[in-house]
Amino acid sequence: MTCLAGHIVGSNCAFRGVLTFADGRIAAAREDPDVTPDFGDAWIVPGFVDIHTHGVGPHTYPSEEAVAGGSEWLVRFGVTSFYPTVASIPPEGYEAFLRTVARLAGRTGGARIAGAHLEGPFINPVRKGGMDEHALRPPDADVVDRLIAAAHGEPFIITLSPELPGALPAIRRFSGTGNIVALGHSNASTEILRSAVDAGARIVTHLHNVFLRPGEIEADSVVRDALSFVYGEARLWASVVGDLRHVSADWLRRDYKGLGPERFVLMSDLMPGAGLPEGEHAMPDGRRYVTSGGVGRLADTGVMAGSVVTLNRMVMNLMSAAGIGFPEASHAASRNAAMAVGIGERAGALQPGMPADAAVIDRTGNCLATYVGGRAVHRA
């Protein structure tokens, strides 16, 4: 049995008390205003759930070794569950990646590997962003079925562009087999977005990045209407990269207000190189990018391709930008993320009976300790 005393972030409130782990699960979370905190004034929070990370440190997915290595690295930043993400590879590469993640499901040693995230291949090339357009294609029923089969029953996330021909049947097929469909890299109208949600889509991938861009929102009423739909649709969560480079502090504040405190999700879009000195790295497709100023940019074009700011830092950014407390900001990277991808019964909250996955974050955003299944997997 393990007990942690301190400032605990619960589902509905924060309190000073004691969190007890037993047999890998949370046995109790009780209030005790007189207890002496184990970590000073740091917060004990539900472990973060990173739903979109392409790699971290020296680890570049999709290899099995890289995914396992990423699991061990991410706990340094308070992440206890994650979805390793790949993009810009051929369909057979996505299939192989799904098989890799299925083999690693349930692995212990670091952050839990909750499932795969496929960013593509069903992406509108007009909205490719930093993706290789040669790897992009409209949905195809045969490829859809092959991807589902490759996962061996392990649910996964797939980001696609809902305006592409064949997208709505693909959304129905993916969601109907227990997978999470995310909408991104898109120029979809409100009508298409509504149809996609009706078909089973449940989350927006990196809002404002090659989808509902701030400049387009200000200039085009059709785009403004689409953003209003995202804000108002109760069946839809939206993820935002909180590094203050992909999205400004002003838009973080607007999005948090527009979506509300339960449907706003922080995602990292993390790239290999996060946690390392700035420098040049290679993507899985061989293209080079340079990490600098918190982001990775393609070496040949300068196009922003991802972030190297970790979720613990993004929580602090949201706290400052939206003018909210740390407990509320941390929910965007834990409870909200878990609910958005359908794992809220086993991640994102410090409730009795749930897996004992927690992080200790100090008042400046540093991760002091991380626990997975009640076991300390990181200490600063």
C-alpha positions as CSV (number, residue, x, y, z in Angstrom):
1,M,0.0,0.0,0.0
2,T,1.2,3.5,-0.9
3,C,0.0,6.8,0.5
4,L,0.5,10.2,-1.0
5,A,-0.3,13.3,1.1
6,G,-0.8,16.7,-0.4
7,H,-2.9,18.9,-2.5
8,I,-5.1,16.5,-4.5
9,V,-7.0,17.4,-7.7
10,G,-10.3,15.5,-7.6
11,S,-12.9,15.3,-10.3
12,N,-15.0,18.1,-8.9
13,C,-12.8,19.9,-6.5
14,A,-9.2,20.1,-5.1
15,F,-8.5,19.4,-1.5
16,R,-5.7,18.7,1.0
17,G,-5.7,15.1,1.9
18,V,-4.3,11.6,1.4
19,L,-4.4,9.4,-1.7
20,T,-4.0,5.7,-1.1
21,F,-3.0,3.1,-3.6
22,A,-3.4,-0.7,-3.2
23,D,-3.0,-3.5,-5.7
24,G,-2.4,-1.1,-8.5
25,R,-5.7,0.8,-7.9
26,I,-6.8,3.8,-6.0
27,A,-8.1,2.6,-2.6
28,A,-9.2,5.9,-1.2
29,A,-8.9,9.7,-1.6
30,R,-9.8,11.4,1.7
31,E,-9.7,15.0,2.8
32,D,-7.4,15.8,5.7
33,P,-6.7,19.5,6.1
34,D,-4.1,18.8,8.8
35,V,-1.9,16.4,6.8
36,T,1.7,17.3,6.0
37,P,2.2,17.2,2.2
38,D,4.8,14.9,0.9
39,F,5.7,17.2,-2.0
40,G,5.3,20.7,-0.4
41,D,2.8,22.8,-2.3
42,A,2.8,20.7,-5.4
43,W,-0.4,19.2,-6.9
44,I,-1.2,15.5,-7.0
45,V,-3.2,15.1,-10.2
46,P,-4.6,12.4,-12.4
47,G,-1.9,11.2,-14.8
48,F,-2.0,13.1,-18.1
49,V,-3.5,11.4,-21.2
50,D,-1.6,12.4,-24.4
51,I,-3.8,11.5,-27.3
52,H,-1.5,12.7,-30.1
53,T,2.3,12.3,-29.9
54,H,4.6,11.4,-32.8
55,G,7.6,10.7,-30.6
56,V,9.6,12.1,-27.7
57,G,13.3,12.5,-26.9
58,P,15.3,10.2,-29.3
59,H,12.3,8.0,-30.0
60,T,10.6,8.3,-33.4
61,Y,7.5,6.1,-34.0
62,P,6.4,3.7,-35.6
63,S,9.0,1.1,-34.5
64,E,8.2,-1.1,-31.6
65,E,11.4,0.0,-29.8
66,A,10.5,3.6,-30.3
67,V,7.0,3.2,-28.9
68,A,8.4,1.3,-25.9
69,G,11.0,4.0,-25.4
70,G,8.4,6.8,-25.7
71,S,6.5,5.1,-22.9
72,E,9.5,5.3,-20.6
73,W,10.2,8.9,-21.6
74,L,6.7,10.4,-21.3
75,V,6.4,9.7,-17.6
76,R,9.0,12.4,-17.0
77,F,6.3,14.9,-18.0
78,G,3.4,13.4,-16.0
79,V,1.9,11.3,-18.8
80,T,0.5,8.0,-17.7
81,S,-1.5,7.0,-20.9
82,F,-0.7,7.9,-24.5
83,Y,-1.6,7.2,-28.1
84,P,1.6,6.9,-30.2
85,T,0.8,8.7,-33.5
86,V,2.0,8.2,-37.1
87,A,1.4,10.3,-40.2
88,S,2.6,10.5,-43.9
89,I,3.2,6.8,-44.4
90,P,1.6,4.3,-46.9
91,P,-1.5,2.3,-45.9
92,E,0.6,-0.8,-45.2
93,G,2.7,1.3,-42.8
94,Y,-0.3,2.2,-40.8
95,E,-1.4,-1.5,-40.8
96,A,2.1,-2.5,-39.5
97,F,1.9,0.2,-36.8
98,L,-1.5,-1.0,-35.6
99,R,-0.1,-4.5,-35.2
100,T,2.9,-3.1,-33.3
101,V,0.7,-1.2,-30.9
102,A,-1.6,-4.2,-30.4
103,R,1.5,-6.3,-29.4
104,L,2.4,-3.7,-26.9
105,A,-1.0,-3.3,-25.4
106,G,-0.9,-3.8,-21.6
107,R,2.9,-3.4,-21.5
108,T,4.1,-2.0,-18.2
109,G,7.3,-0.1,-17.4
110,G,6.3,3.5,-18.3
111,A,3.2,5.2,-19.5
112,R,0.3,2.9,-20.6
113,I,0.0,2.5,-24.4
114,A,-3.7,3.2,-24.7
115,G,-3.9,2.6,-28.4
116,A,-2.6,3.9,-31.8
117,H,-3.4,7.2,-33.4
118,L,-3.4,7.3,-37.2
119,E,-3.1,10.8,-38.6
120,G,-4.0,9.8,-42.2
121,P,-3.9,8.4,-44.8
122,F,-7.4,9.8,-45.5
123,I,-6.4,13.5,-45.4
124,N,-7.3,16.3,-47.8
125,P,-4.0,17.2,-49.6
126,V,-5.1,20.9,-49.7
127,R,-4.9,20.8,-45.9
128,K,-1.8,18.7,-45.7
129,G,0.2,21.0,-43.4
130,G,3.5,19.3,-42.7
131,M,2.3,16.0,-44.1
132,D,3.7,14.4,-47.3
133,E,0.9,14.6,-49.9
134,H,2.1,11.5,-51.7
135,A,1.0,9.5,-48.7
136,L,-2.5,11.0,-48.7
137,R,-5.6,9.5,-50.3
138,P,-9.5,9.4,-50.1
139,P,-11.1,6.7,-47.9
140,D,-11.3,3.3,-49.6
141,A,-13.5,0.6,-48.1
142,D,-10.8,-2.1,-48.6
143,V,-8.1,0.0,-46.8
144,V,-10.6,0.8,-44.0
145,D,-11.3,-2.9,-43.4
146,R,-7.6,-3.7,-43.5
147,L,-6.8,-1.1,-40.9
148,I,-9.5,-2.4,-38.6
149,A,-8.3,-6.0,-39.0
150,A,-4.7,-5.0,-38.3
151,A,-5.6,-3.6,-34.9
152,H,-6.7,-7.0,-33.7
153,G,-9.6,-5.6,-31.7
154,E,-7.5,-2.9,-30.0
155,P,-9.4,0.5,-30.4
156,F,-7.5,3.2,-32.1
157,I,-7.9,6.9,-33.1
158,I,-7.9,7.9,-36.7
159,T,-7.8,11.5,-37.9
160,L,-9.4,12.1,-41.3
161,S,-10.8,14.9,-43.5
162,P,-14.6,14.5,-43.5
163,E,-15.1,16.3,-46.8
164,L,-13.3,13.7,-48.9
165,P,-15.4,11.3,-51.0
166,G,-16.2,8.1,-49.0
167,A,-15.4,9.8,-45.7
168,L,-18.9,9.4,-44.1
169,P,-19.1,5.6,-44.8
170,A,-15.5,5.3,-43.4
171,I,-16.5,7.2,-40.3
172,R,-19.5,4.9,-39.7
173,R,-17.3,1.8,-40.2
174,F,-14.5,2.9,-37.9
175,S,-16.8,4.2,-35.2
176,G,-19.1,1.1,-35.5
177,T,-16.2,-1.1,-34.7
178,G,-15.3,0.7,-31.5
179,N,-12.7,3.2,-32.8
180,I,-12.5,6.9,-32.3
181,V,-12.8,9.1,-35.4
182,A,-11.2,12.6,-35.2
183,L,-11.7,15.4,-37.7
184,G,-8.7,17.4,-38.9
185,H,-6.7,18.7,-41.8
186,S,-10.0,19.9,-43.2
187,N,-12.0,22.6,-45.0
188,A,-15.3,21.1,-44.1
189,S,-18.4,23.2,-43.9
190,T,-20.9,23.1,-41.0
191,E,-23.1,20.7,-42.9
192,I,-20.3,18.3,-43.5
193,L,-19.1,18.5,-39.9
194,R,-22.7,17.8,-38.7
195,S,-22.9,14.8,-41.0
196,A,-19.6,13.5,-39.7
197,V,-20.7,13.8,-36.1
198,D,-24.0,12.1,-36.9
199,A,-21.9,9.3,-38.5
200,G,-19.9,8.8,-35.3
201,A,-17.0,11.3,-35.2
202,R,-16.3,12.6,-31.7
203,I,-13.2,14.9,-31.6
204,V,-11.4,17.6,-33.6
205,T,-7.7,17.2,-34.0
206,H,-5.5,20.3,-33.3
207,L,-8.2,22.9,-33.7
208,H,-6.9,26.0,-35.8
209,N,-4.0,24.1,-37.3
210,V,-4.9,23.4,-41.0
211,F,-8.5,23.4,-39.8
212,L,-10.5,26.5,-38.9
213,R,-7.4,28.8,-38.9
214,P,-7.8,32.1,-37.0
215,G,-7.2,34.2,-40.2
216,E,-9.9,32.3,-42.0
217,I,-12.3,32.6,-39.1
218,E,-11.9,36.4,-39.2
219,A,-12.3,36.6,-43.0
220,D,-15.0,34.0,-43.8
221,S,-18.4,33.7,-42.4
222,V,-18.6,30.0,-43.5
223,V,-15.6,29.2,-41.4
224,R,-16.9,31.2,-38.5
225,D,-20.2,29.2,-38.7
226,A,-18.1,25.9,-38.6
227,L,-16.3,27.0,-35.5
228,S,-19.6,28.0,-33.9
229,F,-20.8,24.4,-34.6
230,V,-17.7,22.9,-33.0
231,Y,-18.1,25.1,-30.0
232,G,-21.8,24.3,-29.6
233,E,-22.0,20.6,-30.5
234,A,-22.2,18.7,-27.2
235,R,-21.2,15.4,-28.9
236,L,-17.9,16.8,-30.0
237,W,-14.6,17.4,-28.1
238,A,-11.9,19.5,-29.6
239,S,-8.1,19.1,-29.0
240,V,-5.8,22.1,-29.1
241,V,-2.0,22.3,-29.1
242,G,-1.2,24.4,-26.1
243,D,2.4,25.4,-26.8
244,L,1.5,29.0,-27.6
245,R,3.1,28.6,-31.1
246,H,0.4,26.5,-32.8
247,V,-2.3,28.5,-31.2
248,S,-2.0,32.0,-29.5
249,A,-2.8,32.6,-25.9
250,D,-5.8,34.6,-27.0
251,W,-7.2,31.7,-29.0
252,L,-6.6,29.3,-26.1
253,R,-8.7,31.6,-24.0
254,R,-11.4,31.8,-26.6
255,D,-11.5,28.1,-27.2
256,Y,-11.7,27.2,-23.5
257,K,-14.6,29.6,-23.2
258,G,-16.3,28.4,-26.4
259,L,-15.9,24.7,-25.7
260,G,-16.4,24.9,-22.0
261,P,-14.3,23.3,-19.2
262,E,-15.4,19.7,-20.1
263,R,-14.9,19.5,-23.9
264,F,-11.6,21.4,-24.3
265,V,-8.7,18.9,-24.6
266,L,-5.0,19.7,-24.5
267,M,-2.9,17.6,-27.0
268,S,0.8,17.8,-27.4
269,D,1.4,16.9,-31.1
270,L,4.8,16.0,-29.7
271,M,7.7,15.3,-32.0
272,P,11.0,13.4,-31.5
273,G,13.4,15.9,-30.0
274,A,11.1,17.0,-27.2
275,G,13.1,17.0,-24.0
276,L,16.4,17.2,-26.0
277,P,18.5,20.3,-27.0
278,E,17.3,22.1,-30.1
279,G,18.6,20.5,-33.3
280,E,17.8,18.6,-36.5
281,H,15.9,15.3,-36.6
282,A,14.3,13.0,-39.2
283,M,10.7,12.1,-39.7
284,P,9.7,8.4,-40.4
285,D,9.4,9.3,-44.2
286,G,13.0,10.6,-44.2
287,R,12.2,14.4,-44.3
288,R,14.2,16.5,-42.0
289,Y,13.0,19.0,-39.5
290,V,14.5,21.4,-37.0
291,T,13.4,22.0,-33.4
292,S,13.6,25.5,-32.2
293,G,11.4,27.8,-30.1
294,G,9.1,25.0,-28.9
295,V,8.2,23.6,-32.4
296,G,9.5,21.5,-35.1
297,R,9.7,23.0,-38.6
298,L,10.4,21.2,-41.9
299,A,14.0,21.9,-42.9
300,D,13.3,22.7,-46.5
301,T,10.1,24.8,-46.2
302,G,9.9,26.0,-42.7
303,V,6.4,24.6,-42.3
304,M,5.5,23.9,-38.7
305,A,5.2,20.1,-38.3
306,G,4.7,19.6,-34.6
307,S,5.6,20.7,-31.1
308,V,8.3,19.9,-28.6
309,V,6.5,21.5,-25.6
310,T,5.2,18.7,-23.2
311,L,1.8,18.5,-21.7
312,N,2.8,19.6,-18.2
313,R,4.0,22.9,-19.7
314,M,0.9,23.2,-21.8
315,V,-1.2,22.9,-18.7
316,M,0.6,25.9,-17.3
317,N,0.1,27.8,-20.6
318,L,-3.7,27.1,-20.5
319,M,-3.8,28.2,-16.8
320,S,-2.3,31.6,-17.7
321,A,-4.1,32.1,-21.0
322,A,-7.6,31.2,-19.8
323,G,-7.2,32.8,-16.4
324,I,-8.2,29.5,-14.6
325,G,-6.7,27.6,-11.7
326,F,-4.3,24.7,-12.0
327,P,-6.9,22.0,-11.1
328,E,-9.2,23.2,-13.9
329,A,-6.3,23.5,-16.4
330,S,-5.0,20.0,-15.6
331,H,-8.4,18.4,-16.4
332,A,-7.9,19.4,-20.0
333,A,-4.9,17.0,-20.2
334,S,-6.4,14.3,-18.0
335,R,-10.2,13.9,-17.5
336,N,-11.2,15.6,-20.7
337,A,-8.7,13.8,-22.9
338,A,-9.7,10.4,-21.4
339,M,-13.4,11.1,-21.9
340,A,-12.9,12.3,-25.5
341,V,-11.3,9.0,-26.5
342,G,-13.5,6.7,-24.5
343,I,-11.2,5.6,-21.7
344,G,-12.7,7.7,-18.9
345,E,-13.5,4.6,-16.9
346,R,-9.8,3.8,-16.5
347,A,-7.9,7.1,-16.9
348,G,-8.1,10.8,-16.1
349,A,-9.5,10.7,-12.5
350,L,-8.3,9.9,-9.0
351,Q,-11.4,7.9,-7.9
352,P,-11.5,4.8,-5.8
353,G,-11.4,1.7,-7.9
354,M,-9.6,3.3,-10.9
355,P,-6.0,2.5,-11.9
356,A,-3.6,4.3,-9.6
357,D,-2.1,6.6,-12.3
358,A,-1.1,10.0,-10.9
359,A,1.5,12.7,-11.3
360,V,2.9,15.3,-9.0
361,I,3.3,18.7,-10.6
362,D,4.9,21.6,-8.8
363,R,3.6,25.2,-9.0
364,T,6.0,26.0,-11.9
365,G,4.9,23.0,-14.0
366,N,7.8,20.6,-13.2
367,C,6.9,17.0,-12.9
368,L,8.3,15.7,-9.5
369,A,6.9,12.2,-9.7
370,T,4.7,9.9,-11.7
371,Y,2.9,6.7,-10.7
372,V,1.4,4.1,-13.0
373,G,-0.6,1.3,-11.4
374,G,0.5,2.6,-8.0
375,R,4.2,2.2,-8.8
376,A,6.6,5.1,-9.0
377,V,7.9,5.2,-12.5
378,H,9.5,8.6,-12.4
379,R,11.0,10.8,-9.7
380,A,12.8,14.1,-10.4
